[in-house]
């Protein structure tokens, strides 16, 4: 579980990902559809990145 000190002092990798996202959003400008698509893609990526690897259906033996 995250503690308040973790949130107040994120690691450099997190800060770099935030800056990259802000840069891309600024590049997309006022195209709301593109901004929303980008944010949704990044959210999916972050969720997948934060979860441990799960066995694929083909990897499971009966």
mmCIF file of the N, C-alpha and C atoms, coordinates in Angstrom:
data_MODEL
# 
_entry.id   MODEL 
# 
loop_
_atom_site.group_PDB 
_atom_site.id 
_atom_site.type_symbol 
_atom_site.label_atom_id 
_atom_site.label_alt_id 
_atom_site.label_comp_id 
_atom_site.label_asym_id 
_atom_site.label_entity_id 
_atom_site.label_seq_id 
_atom_site.pdbx_PDB_ins_code 
_atom_site.Cartn_x 
_atom_site.Cartn_y 
_atom_site.Cartn_z 
_atom_site.occupancy 
_atom_site.B_iso_or_equiv 
_atom_site.pdbx_formal_charge 
_atom_site.auth_seq_id 
_atom_site.auth_comp_id 
_atom_site.auth_asym_id 
_atom_site.auth_atom_id 
_atom_site.pdbx_PDB_model_num 
ATOM 1   N N  . UNK A 1 1  ? 0.846   -1.179  0.000   1.00 0.00 ? 1  UNK A N  1 
ATOM 2   C CA . UNK A 1 1  ? 0.000   0.000   0.000   1.00 0.00 ? 1  UNK A CA 1 
ATOM 3   C C  . UNK A 1 1  ? 0.892   1.243   0.000   1.00 0.00 ? 1  UNK A C  1 
ATOM 4   N N  . UNK A 1 2  ? 0.486   2.240   -0.755  1.00 0.00 ? 2  UNK A N  1 
ATOM 5   C CA . UNK A 1 2  ? 1.256   3.477   -0.818  1.00 0.00 ? 2  UNK A CA 1 
ATOM 6   C C  . UNK A 1 2  ? 1.098   4.276   0.466   1.00 0.00 ? 2  UNK A C  1 
ATOM 7   N N  . UNK A 1 3  ? 2.181   4.878   0.893   1.00 0.00 ? 3  UNK A N  1 
ATOM 8   C CA . UNK A 1 3  ? 2.134   5.764   2.040   1.00 0.00 ? 3  UNK A CA 1 
ATOM 9   C C  . UNK A 1 3  ? 2.231   7.191   1.537   1.00 0.00 ? 3  UNK A C  1 
ATOM 10  N N  . UNK A 1 4  ? 1.883   8.147   2.384   1.00 0.00 ? 4  UNK A N  1 
ATOM 11  C CA . UNK A 1 4  ? 1.902   9.544   1.961   1.00 0.00 ? 4  UNK A CA 1 
ATOM 12  C C  . UNK A 1 4  ? 3.292   9.980   1.515   1.00 0.00 ? 4  UNK A C  1 
ATOM 13  N N  . UNK A 1 5  ? 4.338   9.435   2.114   1.00 0.00 ? 5  UNK A N  1 
ATOM 14  C CA . UNK A 1 5  ? 5.698   9.800   1.698   1.00 0.00 ? 5  UNK A CA 1 
ATOM 15  C C  . UNK A 1 5  ? 6.001   9.287   0.300   1.00 0.00 ? 5  UNK A C  1 
ATOM 16  N N  . UNK A 1 6  ? 5.407   8.140   -0.098  1.00 0.00 ? 6  UNK A N  1 
ATOM 17  C CA . UNK A 1 6  ? 5.586   7.610   -1.446  1.00 0.00 ? 6  UNK A CA 1 
ATOM 18  C C  . UNK A 1 6  ? 4.953   8.536   -2.476  1.00 0.00 ? 6  UNK A C  1 
ATOM 19  N N  . UNK A 1 7  ? 3.805   9.082   -2.145  1.00 0.00 ? 7  UNK A N  1 
ATOM 20  C CA . UNK A 1 7  ? 3.090   9.973   -3.057  1.00 0.00 ? 7  UNK A CA 1 
ATOM 21  C C  . UNK A 1 7  ? 3.786   11.326  -3.134  1.00 0.00 ? 7  UNK A C  1 
ATOM 22  N N  . UNK A 1 8  ? 4.285   11.811  -2.014  1.00 0.00 ? 8  UNK A N  1 
ATOM 23  C CA . UNK A 1 8  ? 4.939   13.118  -1.981  1.00 0.00 ? 8  UNK A CA 1 
ATOM 24  C C  . UNK A 1 8  ? 6.301   13.102  -2.657  1.00 0.00 ? 8  UNK A C  1 
ATOM 25  N N  . UNK A 1 9  ? 6.946   11.953  -2.708  1.00 0.00 ? 9  UNK A N  1 
ATOM 26  C CA . UNK A 1 9  ? 8.286   11.831  -3.290  1.00 0.00 ? 9  UNK A CA 1 
ATOM 27  C C  . UNK A 1 9  ? 8.332   10.671  -4.278  1.00 0.00 ? 9  UNK A C  1 
ATOM 28  N N  . UNK A 1 10 ? 7.681   10.816  -5.432  1.00 0.00 ? 10 UNK A N  1 
ATOM 29  C CA . UNK A 1 10 ? 7.676   9.710   -6.399  1.00 0.00 ? 10 UNK A CA 1 
ATOM 30  C C  . UNK A 1 10 ? 9.079   9.468   -6.954  1.00 0.00 ? 10 UNK A C  1 
ATOM 31  N N  . UNK A 1 11 ? 9.354   8.240   -7.379  1.00 0.00 ? 11 UNK A N  1 
ATOM 32  C CA . UNK A 1 11 ? 10.669  7.948   -7.943  1.00 0.00 ? 11 UNK A CA 1 
ATOM 33  C C  . UNK A 1 11 ? 10.877  8.676   -9.275  1.00 0.00 ? 11 UNK A C  1 
ATOM 34  N N  . UNK A 1 12 ? 12.122  8.868   -9.679  1.00 0.00 ? 12 UNK A N  1 
ATOM 35  C CA . UNK A 1 12 ? 12.411  9.586   -10.927 1.00 0.00 ? 12 UNK A CA 1 
ATOM 36  C C  . UNK A 1 12 ? 11.720  8.990   -12.152 1.00 0.00 ? 12 UNK A C  1 
ATOM 37  N N  . UNK A 1 13 ? 11.591  7.659   -12.212 1.00 0.00 ? 13 UNK A N  1 
ATOM 38  C CA . UNK A 1 13 ? 10.929  7.032   -13.364 1.00 0.00 ? 13 UNK A CA 1 
ATOM 39  C C  . UNK A 1 13 ? 9.481   7.499   -13.480 1.00 0.00 ? 13 UNK A C  1 
ATOM 40  N N  . UNK A 1 14 ? 8.813   7.628   -12.344 1.00 0.00 ? 14 UNK A N  1 
ATOM 41  C CA . UNK A 1 14 ? 7.427   8.095   -12.342 1.00 0.00 ? 14 UNK A CA 1 
ATOM 42  C C  . UNK A 1 14 ? 7.347   9.534   -12.827 1.00 0.00 ? 14 UNK A C  1 
ATOM 43  N N  . UNK A 1 15 ? 8.250   10.365  -12.352 1.00 0.00 ? 15 UNK A N  1 
ATOM 44  C CA . UNK A 1 15 ? 8.260   11.766  -12.786 1.00 0.00 ? 15 UNK A CA 1 
ATOM 45  C C  . UNK A 1 15 ? 8.516   11.876  -14.285 1.00 0.00 ? 15 UNK A C  1 
ATOM 46  N N  . UNK A 1 16 ? 9.410   11.047  -14.810 1.00 0.00 ? 16 UNK A N  1 
ATOM 47  C CA . UNK A 1 16 ? 9.684   11.073  -16.249 1.00 0.00 ? 16 UNK A CA 1 
ATOM 48  C C  . UNK A 1 16 ? 8.469   10.629  -17.060 1.00 0.00 ? 16 UNK A C  1 
ATOM 49  N N  . UNK A 1 17 ? 7.721   9.627   -16.555 1.00 0.00 ? 17 UNK A N  1 
ATOM 50  C CA . UNK A 1 17 ? 6.498   9.196   -17.257 1.00 0.00 ? 17 UNK A CA 1 
ATOM 51  C C  . UNK A 1 17 ? 5.447   10.302  -17.230 1.00 0.00 ? 17 UNK A C  1 
ATOM 52  N N  . UNK A 1 18 ? 5.348   11.021  -16.117 1.00 0.00 ? 18 UNK A N  1 
ATOM 53  C CA . UNK A 1 18 ? 4.399   12.137  -16.017 1.00 0.00 ? 18 UNK A CA 1 
ATOM 54  C C  . UNK A 1 18 ? 4.772   13.235  -17.000 1.00 0.00 ? 18 UNK A C  1 
ATOM 55  N N  . UNK A 1 19 ? 6.047   13.582  -17.062 1.00 0.00 ? 19 UNK A N  1 
ATOM 56  C CA . UNK A 1 19 ? 6.495   14.624  -17.995 1.00 0.00 ? 19 UNK A CA 1 
ATOM 57  C C  . UNK A 1 19 ? 6.240   14.199  -19.432 1.00 0.00 ? 19 UNK A C  1 
ATOM 58  N N  . UNK A 1 20 ? 6.499   12.932  -19.753 1.00 0.00 ? 20 UNK A N  1 
ATOM 59  C CA . UNK A 1 20 ? 6.251   12.435  -21.109 1.00 0.00 ? 20 UNK A CA 1 
ATOM 60  C C  . UNK A 1 20 ? 4.764   12.526  -21.455 1.00 0.00 ? 20 UNK A C  1 
ATOM 61  N N  . UNK A 1 21 ? 3.902   12.182  -20.503 1.00 0.00 ? 21 UNK A N  1 
ATOM 62  C CA . UNK A 1 21 ? 2.458   12.267  -20.743 1.00 0.00 ? 21 UNK A CA 1 
ATOM 63  C C  . UNK A 1 21 ? 2.022   13.716  -20.939 1.00 0.00 ? 21 UNK A C  1 
ATOM 64  N N  . UNK A 1 22 ? 2.530   14.613  -20.106 1.00 0.00 ? 22 UNK A N  1 
ATOM 65  C CA . UNK A 1 22 ? 2.185   16.031  -20.251 1.00 0.00 ? 22 UNK A CA 1 
ATOM 66  C C  . UNK A 1 22 ? 2.657   16.576  -21.594 1.00 0.00 ? 22 UNK A C  1 
ATOM 67  N N  . UNK A 1 23 ? 3.836   16.159  -22.023 1.00 0.00 ? 23 UNK A N  1 
ATOM 68  C CA . UNK A 1 23 ? 4.374   16.605  -23.307 1.00 0.00 ? 23 UNK A CA 1 
ATOM 69  C C  . UNK A 1 23 ? 3.499   16.121  -24.454 1.00 0.00 ? 23 UNK A C  1 
ATOM 70  N N  . UNK A 1 24 ? 3.084   14.863  -24.401 1.00 0.00 ? 24 UNK A N  1 
ATOM 71  C CA . UNK A 1 24 ? 2.238   14.312  -25.462 1.00 0.00 ? 24 UNK A CA 1 
ATOM 72  C C  . UNK A 1 24 ? 0.877   14.998  -25.478 1.00 0.00 ? 24 UNK A C  1 
ATOM 73  N N  . UNK A 1 25 ? 0.301   15.248  -24.325 1.00 0.00 ? 25 UNK A N  1 
ATOM 74  C CA . UNK A 1 25 ? -0.996  15.936  -24.262 1.00 0.00 ? 25 UNK A CA 1 
ATOM 75  C C  . UNK A 1 25 ? -0.869  17.344  -24.827 1.00 0.00 ? 25 UNK A C  1 
ATOM 76  N N  . UNK A 1 26 ? 0.213   18.033  -24.508 1.00 0.00 ? 26 UNK A N  1 
ATOM 77  C CA . UNK A 1 26 ? 0.433   19.375  -25.066 1.00 0.00 ? 26 UNK A CA 1 
ATOM 78  C C  . UNK A 1 26 ? 0.584   19.308  -26.583 1.00 0.00 ? 26 UNK A C  1 
ATOM 79  N N  . UNK A 1 27 ? 1.258   18.268  -27.074 1.00 0.00 ? 27 UNK A N  1 
ATOM 80  C CA . UNK A 1 27 ? 1.439   18.111  -28.517 1.00 0.00 ? 27 UNK A CA 1 
ATOM 81  C C  . UNK A 1 27 ? 0.103   17.867  -29.216 1.00 0.00 ? 27 UNK A C  1 
ATOM 82  N N  . UNK A 1 28 ? -0.779  17.110  -28.572 1.00 0.00 ? 28 UNK A N  1 
ATOM 83  C CA . UNK A 1 28 ? -2.084  16.812  -29.162 1.00 0.00 ? 28 UNK A CA 1 
ATOM 84  C C  . UNK A 1 28 ? -2.981  18.046  -29.197 1.00 0.00 ? 28 UNK A C  1 
ATOM 85  N N  . UNK A 1 29 ? -2.743  18.971  -28.305 1.00 0.00 ? 29 UNK A N  1 
ATOM 86  C CA . UNK A 1 29 ? -3.471  20.238  -28.320 1.00 0.00 ? 29 UNK A CA 1 
ATOM 87  C C  . UNK A 1 29 ? -4.934  20.096  -27.948 1.00 0.00 ? 29 UNK A C  1 
ATOM 88  N N  . UNK A 1 30 ? -5.781  20.771  -28.702 1.00 0.00 ? 30 UNK A N  1 
ATOM 89  C CA . UNK A 1 30 ? -7.206  20.853  -28.368 1.00 0.00 ? 30 UNK A CA 1 
ATOM 90  C C  . UNK A 1 30 ? -8.040  19.725  -28.960 1.00 0.00 ? 30 UNK A C  1 
ATOM 91  N N  . UNK A 1 31 ? -7.404  18.723  -29.531 1.00 0.00 ? 31 UNK A N  1 
ATOM 92  C CA . UNK A 1 31 ? -8.126  17.576  -30.093 1.00 0.00 ? 31 UNK A CA 1 
ATOM 93  C C  . UNK A 1 31 ? -8.515  16.643  -28.942 1.00 0.00 ? 31 UNK A C  1 
ATOM 94  N N  . UNK A 1 32 ? -9.691  16.901  -28.370 1.00 0.00 ? 32 UNK A N  1 
ATOM 95  C CA . UNK A 1 32 ? -10.122 16.185  -27.170 1.00 0.00 ? 32 UNK A CA 1 
ATOM 96  C C  . UNK A 1 32 ? -10.182 14.678  -27.389 1.00 0.00 ? 32 UNK A C  1 
ATOM 97  N N  . UNK A 1 33 ? -10.643 14.252  -28.557 1.00 0.00 ? 33 UNK A N  1 
ATOM 98  C CA . UNK A 1 33 ? -10.720 12.819  -28.839 1.00 0.00 ? 33 UNK A CA 1 
ATOM 99  C C  . UNK A 1 33 ? -9.358  12.152  -28.773 1.00 0.00 ? 33 UNK A C  1 
ATOM 100 N N  . UNK A 1 34 ? -8.359  12.805  -29.352 1.00 0.00 ? 34 UNK A N  1 
ATOM 101 C CA . UNK A 1 34 ? -7.000  12.255  -29.323 1.00 0.00 ? 34 UNK A CA 1 
ATOM 102 C C  . UNK A 1 34 ? -6.425  12.258  -27.911 1.00 0.00 ? 34 UNK A C  1 
ATOM 103 N N  . UNK A 1 35 ? -6.694  13.318  -27.169 1.00 0.00 ? 35 UNK A N  1 
ATOM 104 C CA . UNK A 1 35 ? -6.209  13.391  -25.785 1.00 0.00 ? 35 UNK A CA 1 
ATOM 105 C C  . UNK A 1 35 ? -6.842  12.277  -24.956 1.00 0.00 ? 35 UNK A C  1 
ATOM 106 N N  . UNK A 1 36 ? -8.149  12.086  -25.086 1.00 0.00 ? 36 UNK A N  1 
ATOM 107 C CA . UNK A 1 36 ? -8.831  11.048  -24.313 1.00 0.00 ? 36 UNK A CA 1 
ATOM 108 C C  . UNK A 1 36 ? -8.337  9.657   -24.706 1.00 0.00 ? 36 UNK A C  1 
ATOM 109 N N  . UNK A 1 37 ? -8.115  9.423   -25.999 1.00 0.00 ? 37 UNK A N  1 
ATOM 110 C CA . UNK A 1 37 ? -7.599  8.130   -26.454 1.00 0.00 ? 37 UNK A CA 1 
ATOM 111 C C  . UNK A 1 37 ? -6.210  7.880   -25.871 1.00 0.00 ? 37 UNK A C  1 
ATOM 112 N N  . UNK A 1 38 ? -5.374  8.910   -25.880 1.00 0.00 ? 38 UNK A N  1 
ATOM 113 C CA . UNK A 1 38 ? -4.023  8.780   -25.324 1.00 0.00 ? 38 UNK A CA 1 
ATOM 114 C C  . UNK A 1 38 ? -4.082  8.465   -23.828 1.00 0.00 ? 38 UNK A C  1 
ATOM 115 N N  . UNK A 1 39 ? -4.899  9.198   -23.093 1.00 0.00 ? 39 UNK A N  1 
ATOM 116 C CA . UNK A 1 39 ? -5.007  8.990   -21.647 1.00 0.00 ? 39 UNK A CA 1 
ATOM 117 C C  . UNK A 1 39 ? -5.541  7.586   -21.346 1.00 0.00 ? 39 UNK A C  1 
ATOM 118 N N  . UNK A 1 40 ? -6.537  7.143   -22.104 1.00 0.00 ? 40 UNK A N  1 
ATOM 119 C CA . UNK A 1 40 ? -7.077  5.797   -21.897 1.00 0.00 ? 40 UNK A CA 1 
ATOM 120 C C  . UNK A 1 40 ? -6.016  4.734   -22.167 1.00 0.00 ? 40 UNK A C  1 
ATOM 121 N N  . UNK A 1 41 ? -5.265  4.888   -23.251 1.00 0.00 ? 41 UNK A N  1 
ATOM 122 C CA . UNK A 1 41 ? -4.190  3.938   -23.566 1.00 0.00 ? 41 UNK A CA 1 
ATOM 123 C C  . UNK A 1 41 ? -3.145  3.902   -22.458 1.00 0.00 ? 41 UNK A C  1 
ATOM 124 N N  . UNK A 1 42 ? -2.775  5.067   -21.951 1.00 0.00 ? 42 UNK A N  1 
ATOM 125 C CA . UNK A 1 42 ? -1.777  5.134   -20.885 1.00 0.00 ? 42 UNK A CA 1 
ATOM 126 C C  . UNK A 1 42 ? -2.304  4.504   -19.598 1.00 0.00 ? 42 UNK A C  1 
ATOM 127 N N  . UNK A 1 43 ? -3.583  4.700   -19.306 1.00 0.00 ? 43 UNK A N  1 
ATOM 128 C CA . UNK A 1 43 ? -4.173  4.107   -18.101 1.00 0.00 ? 43 UNK A CA 1 
ATOM 129 C C  . UNK A 1 43 ? -4.148  2.586   -18.193 1.00 0.00 ? 43 UNK A C  1 
ATOM 130 N N  . UNK A 1 44 ? -4.506  2.055   -19.363 1.00 0.00 ? 44 UNK A N  1 
ATOM 131 C CA . UNK A 1 44 ? -4.477  0.601   -19.559 1.00 0.00 ? 44 UNK A CA 1 
ATOM 132 C C  . UNK A 1 44 ? -3.055  0.083   -19.407 1.00 0.00 ? 44 UNK A C  1 
ATOM 133 N N  . UNK A 1 45 ? -2.097  0.783   -19.997 1.00 0.00 ? 45 UNK A N  1 
ATOM 134 C CA . UNK A 1 45 ? -0.690  0.388   -19.896 1.00 0.00 ? 45 UNK A CA 1 
ATOM 135 C C  . UNK A 1 45 ? -0.234  0.357   -18.434 1.00 0.00 ? 45 UNK A C  1 
ATOM 136 N N  . UNK A 1 46 ? -0.586  1.381   -17.675 1.00 0.00 ? 46 UNK A N  1 
ATOM 137 C CA . UNK A 1 46 ? -0.155  1.455   -16.274 1.00 0.00 ? 46 UNK A CA 1 
ATOM 138 C C  . UNK A 1 46 ? -0.788  0.352   -15.434 1.00 0.00 ? 46 UNK A C  1 
ATOM 139 N N  . UNK A 1 47 ? -2.052  0.021   -15.712 1.00 0.00 ? 47 UNK A N  1 
ATOM 140 C CA . UNK A 1 47 ? -2.707  -1.060  -14.967 1.00 0.00 ? 47 UNK A CA 1 
ATOM 141 C C  . UNK A 1 47 ? -2.018  -2.381  -15.274 1.00 0.00 ? 47 UNK A C  1 
ATOM 142 N N  . UNK A 1 48 ? -1.764  -2.643  -16.557 1.00 0.00 ? 48 UNK A N  1 
ATOM 143 C CA . UNK A 1 48 ? -1.093  -3.892  -16.928 1.00 0.00 ? 48 UNK A CA 1 
ATOM 144 C C  . UNK A 1 48 ? 0.313   -3.947  -16.350 1.00 0.00 ? 48 UNK A C  1 
ATOM 145 N N  . UNK A 1 49 ? 1.004   -2.828  -16.332 1.00 0.00 ? 49 UNK A N  1 
ATOM 146 C CA . UNK A 1 49 ? 2.373   -2.767  -15.826 1.00 0.00 ? 49 UNK A CA 1 
ATOM 147 C C  . UNK A 1 49 ? 2.420   -3.024  -14.321 1.00 0.00 ? 49 UNK A C  1 
ATOM 148 N N  . UNK A 1 50 ? 1.379   -2.625  -13.613 1.00 0.00 ? 50 UNK A N  1 
ATOM 149 C CA . UNK A 1 50 ? 1.382   -2.746  -12.155 1.00 0.00 ? 50 UNK A CA 1 
ATOM 150 C C  . UNK A 1 50 ? 0.925   -4.116  -11.665 1.00 0.00 ? 50 UNK A C  1 
ATOM 151 N N  . UNK A 1 51 ? 0.339   -4.913  -12.553 1.00 0.00 ? 51 UNK A N  1 
ATOM 152 C CA . UNK A 1 51 ? -0.134  -6.236  -12.143 1.00 0.00 ? 51 UNK A CA 1 
ATOM 153 C C  . UNK A 1 51 ? 0.949   -7.279  -12.373 1.00 0.00 ? 51 UNK A C  1 
ATOM 154 N N  . UNK A 1 52 ? 1.029   -8.257  -11.484 1.00 0.00 ? 52 UNK A N  1 
ATOM 155 C CA . UNK A 1 52 ? 1.993   -9.344  -11.715 1.00 0.00 ? 52 UNK A CA 1 
ATOM 156 C C  . UNK A 1 52 ? 1.561   -10.171 -12.922 1.00 0.00 ? 52 UNK A C  1 
ATOM 157 N N  . UNK A 1 53 ? 2.520   -10.841 -13.523 1.00 0.00 ? 53 UNK A N  1 
ATOM 158 C CA . UNK A 1 53 ? 2.235   -11.666 -14.699 1.00 0.00 ? 53 UNK A CA 1 
ATOM 159 C C  . UNK A 1 53 ? 1.222   -12.745 -14.335 1.00 0.00 ? 53 UNK A C  1 
ATOM 160 N N  . UNK A 1 54 ? 0.241   -12.904 -15.190 1.00 0.00 ? 54 UNK A N  1 
ATOM 161 C CA . UNK A 1 54 ? -0.759  -13.948 -14.983 1.00 0.00 ? 54 UNK A CA 1 
ATOM 162 C C  . UNK A 1 54 ? -0.561  -15.027 -16.033 1.00 0.00 ? 54 UNK A C  1 
ATOM 163 N N  . UNK A 1 55 ? -0.845  -16.255 -15.671 1.00 0.00 ? 55 UNK A N  1 
ATOM 164 C CA . UNK A 1 55 ? -0.691  -17.360 -16.615 1.00 0.00 ? 55 UNK A CA 1 
ATOM 165 C C  . UNK A 1 55 ? -1.656  -17.191 -17.779 1.00 0.00 ? 55 UNK A C  1 
ATOM 166 N N  . UNK A 1 56 ? -1.152  -17.452 -18.961 1.00 0.00 ? 56 UNK A N  1 
ATOM 167 C CA . UNK A 1 56 ? -1.997  -17.414 -20.148 1.00 0.00 ? 56 UNK A CA 1 
ATOM 168 C C  . UNK A 1 56 ? -2.874  -18.661 -20.152 1.00 0.00 ? 56 UNK A C  1 
ATOM 169 N N  . UNK A 1 57 ? -3.997  -18.583 -20.813 1.00 0.00 ? 57 UNK A N  1 
ATOM 170 C CA . UNK A 1 57 ? -4.913  -19.706 -20.867 1.00 0.00 ? 57 UNK A CA 1 
ATOM 171 C C  . UNK A 1 57 ? -4.214  -20.945 -21.437 1.00 0.00 ? 57 UNK A C  1 
ATOM 172 N N  . UNK A 1 58 ? -3.342  -20.761 -22.434 1.00 0.00 ? 58 UNK A N  1 
ATOM 173 C CA . UNK A 1 58 ? -2.635  -21.881 -23.049 1.00 0.00 ? 58 UNK A CA 1 
ATOM 174 C C  . UNK A 1 58 ? -1.602  -22.492 -22.107 1.00 0.00 ? 58 UNK A C  1 
ATOM 175 N N  . UNK A 1 59 ? -1.153  -21.737 -21.117 1.00 0.00 ? 59 UNK A N  1 
ATOM 176 C CA . UNK A 1 59 ? -0.142  -22.222 -20.184 1.00 0.00 ? 59 UNK A CA 1 
ATOM 177 C C  . UNK A 1 59 ? -0.724  -23.127 -19.101 1.00 0.00 ? 59 UNK A C  1 
ATOM 178 N N  . UNK A 1 60 ? -2.033  -23.081 -18.930 1.00 0.00 ? 60 UNK A N  1 
ATOM 179 C CA . UNK A 1 60 ? -2.674  -23.839 -17.859 1.00 0.00 ? 60 UNK A CA 1 
ATOM 180 C C  . UNK A 1 60 ? -2.963  -25.246 -18.357 1.00 0.00 ? 60 UNK A C  1 
ATOM 181 N N  . UNK A 1 61 ? -2.525  -26.236 -17.594 1.00 0.00 ? 61 UNK A N  1 
ATOM 182 C CA . UNK A 1 61 ? -2.801  -27.625 -17.969 1.00 0.00 ? 61 UNK A CA 1 
ATOM 183 C C  . UNK A 1 61 ? -3.943  -28.146 -17.126 1.00 0.00 ? 61 UNK A C  1 
ATOM 184 N N  . UNK A 1 62 ? -4.761  -28.969 -17.739 1.00 0.00 ? 62 UNK A N  1 
ATOM 185 C CA . UNK A 1 62 ? -5.933  -29.501 -17.045 1.00 0.00 ? 62 UNK A CA 1 
ATOM 186 C C  . UNK A 1 62 ? -5.590  -30.706 -16.219 1.00 0.00 ? 62 UNK A C  1 
# 
